[in-house]
Structure formats: structure tokens, C-alpha cells
């Protein structure tokens, strides 16, 4: 920060920079992903979270998925409905207690996720990680960890 710039101005500039970065990268990755696989960025985010959280089971409680993704329950529910209609996931009552739903990755969902993976990785590399130095990547990871640790 320059010695003449007030802290509140720097904070405003940092906020605007963060929002521009998020919007620019999300838009580019979403465009590439849609073109290559037909998946939207939210589709991919849900599929990735289910794969990562459920491991070999490919089944996860909606509540755990909501918490992991940081989305509002209503937003996730609408997204799951769209994905369910397209056959990417299925929702079933939880076998353990019947109080909530499990999200199950269908064969079509798993195939779509696996087909999208190379395009997604290439797009992230092209629009974000490949543009930054290793030091900048470390700073970005550190910033995320600082903020995530507060949750």
C-alpha cells in the first residue's frame, strides 16, 4: 500500500479487485465448461463436491453438501432439482433416519463429471493458475485459508 493511500481506500480497492477476479474467472471457466461438456459451473461444483465428499460411495446428505458448498439450502435445492431432471443426480430419503435426503451421483452424472474434468482443469489453468507465479499461488491459498478458518 502506498504511504499516501488511506486504509479505507485500499480496502475498497481490494474488495473491487476480488469481485472482478471472481467474476472474470468464473465467466471464462463457465463458458469453457459449457462449451466442452454441456455442464454449467454450478453443475460441476455440485458434482465435484459429491465426488470429493462421498468418495467411492457417491452418496452424501443434502445438509452436509449444503455446508460444504456454502450455498443457501434453497439455492442448492433448486440446483439439485435441475440436475435431477437431467439425470445427473438422484435424491432419496436417508436410509439411516429418514429425516433428510441423500444425493446420489448417477452413472450419467459420474460420466459427465469425468468428461468435464480435462476441460475444467485446462480452463482453470488458462484463466487463473497458469497466469500466476508460484509465489502468487501461495498467497492466494493463504488468503483463502485465513478466511475459511474463520467459518
C-alpha positions, 0 to 999 in steps of 0.5 A: 500500500502506498504511504499516501493511500488511506486504509479505507481506500485500499480496502475498497480497492481490494474488495473491487479487485476480488469481485472482478477476479471472481467474476472474470474467472468464473465467466471464462471457466463457465463458458469453457465448461459449457462449451466442452461438456454441456455442464454449467459451473454450478453443475460441476461444483455440485458434482465435484463436491459429491465426488470429493465428499462421498468418495467411492460411495457417491452418496452424501446428505443434502445438509452436509453438501449444503455446508460444504458448498456454502450455498443457501439450502434453497439455492442448492435445492433448486440446483439439485432439482435441475440436475435431477431432471437431467439425470445427473443426480438422484435424491432419496430419503436417508436410509439411516433416519429418514429425516433428510435426503441423500444425493446420489451421483448417477452413472450419467452424472459420474460420466459427465463429471469425468468428461468435464474434468480435462476441460475444467482443469485446462480452463482453470489453468488458462484463466487463473493458475497458469497466469500466476507465479508460484509465489502468487499461488501461495498467497492466494491459498493463504488468503483463502485459508485465513478466511475459511478458518474463520467459518 
